[in-house]
Amino acid sequence: MKKQKSTIGIGICLLGLGIGVAACAPPKTGLPQGPTPIPTLAPITEIVGQLESTPTQSFAHLSYPARPPSALDGQGIYDTNCAHCHGVDGNGVVPAARNFRDLDYIRGETPASFFSAIAEGRGEMPAFDNTLTSDEIWDSVFYVWRLSTDAETLTQGQQIFNENCASCHGGDGAGLVLGSTDFTDPHQTGSLAPRDLYQTITQGRGSMPAWQSRLSQDERWDVIDYLRTFTYDPALAEEVVSVIPQTPTSIPAACDPEQENPLMWEDRTAIEAGQVTYEAQCALCHGQDGSGGLPNTPDFTSGEVQDKLHESPGNFYCAISEGVGAMPSFSNQLSQESHWQVLTYLGSLAP
């Protein structure tokens, strides 16, 4: 009987490329330190081509979940089916079993490829499509994903996202601006590897600016780990992961294009406060000096734009509050006072 149990235990090990599910409790230490840099970044057009290419796996059993997968539920599945070979902490305990704490490996994989490996098997690893339901496989996939990060990283990533990304992608990651990725939709993110996201954040794409001069490598990887939490519940019994969207101190009043600036254009306090907000929220697209960074952004250092700003400040207020073109709405990020402080600062850039 003991021999039979041993044989069964070995038979269900997840060998080969090693997709698994997760272990008892993620260790507090032992994660690889620092980011895994990418020395040479390919042009973003190459990334698009790679994502549209036919995958090597068949994905015959791929079925996206109807509910957000749970890392906590996946932990129990992992402990039962995967820990024998991959270890309770996911570092791989038998030859050929994948180390799920290897960031070089994890950052090159996608949720869809993980699902395929578990469902269809790979190498010496057996298929689990007849053992686990589709939802159980997804729970397993994201528990494995959770092994490569921790609560502190997710919290840091959330802060970076709220400060830099939520204005376009929404506080819930669903995408506010037309064309921005909906990170809550597994159909949009299931075939994206962390390295794909890293290159897009680093180099920019379409109307999205490049962030390599604004965010460090660590910060870019942190926000990528956080982005995944829009498609699964990362909470584990041993940890509390706080995901609380930022809210403005006051809600802007309804937009009126005829309204006048309630502040004096020469108000130094308002100008200084507006400059702080501008540099944090606007400079990346509009330029540090207000002369326009991305195509089709106005040059606030030109006399023509300054005349329009001073003559019809309400139009510019509405542009900030409601968004215009590729520019998102800031009504949920900035208070009414902050709107006018930014415009007062821009009004001080007259030549």
Secondary structure by P-SEA (a helix, b strand, c coil): caaaaaaaaaaacccccbbbbbcccccccccccccccccccccaaaaaaaaacccccccccbbbbccbbbaaaaaaaaacccccccccccccccccccccccaaaaaaccaaaaaaaaacccccbbbccccccaaaaaaaaaaaaaaaccaaaaaaaaaaaaaccccccccccccccccccccccccccccccaaaaaaaaaccccccccccccccaaaaaaaaaaaaccccccccccbbbbbbbbbccccccccccccccccccccaaaaaaaaaaaaaccccccccccccccccccccccaaaaaaaaacaaaaaaaaaccccccccccccccaaaaaaaaaaaaaccc
